């Protein structure tokens, strides 16, 4: 009888150890299942992040393209406004000349002035005193020069390259790459109607110098 508790303990010990082992194995299996689920969720999240990153890149590209298109449209608008101002100025001048014309000869002079107001140079039509006839001057630079009081070919021809360089530098880095060294000379040729010389000079230039 004294050995009965010991015998019972020896019988129960393997059972308890087996139950603990089974319980531990069950818990480990559950944890592996949770880890597998979390791994799958992590993969799905990474896929979503990659997709959103790609969409963000596409949107940035589209925004850049829209900004460029907006800038182009702004340039077109500025050019249209400049052309409109020039047309209105020419229209008023022609009206004044027409009002002063009292004979057929006077009317002929008006017609001649109207033709001279538009110049076909190098395959492009220009208004008289359009600064863009100068190689290297685009709509933006023309606007800058006009704002500085340089409105005609004659005025540009009398402006030193140093002053023009100062205007460009003050306008920002996008304008500082231009070299206006030949601009006054080109303007002088245009003002004097020396189109062949101007065309030959521009053919020799590169990069709008």
Secondary structure, DSSP 8 states (H G I E B T S, - for coil): -TTHHHHHHHHHHHHHHHHHHHHHHHHHHHHHHHHHHHHHHHHHHHHHHHHHHHHHHHHHHHHHHHHHHHHHHHHHHHHHHHHHHHHHHHHHHHHHHHHH--SHHHHHHHHHHHHHTEEEETTEEEETT-GGGSTT--HHHHHHHHHTT--SHHHHHTS-HHHHHHHHHHH-TTTTT---TTHHHHHHHHHTT-HHHHHHHHHH--TT-
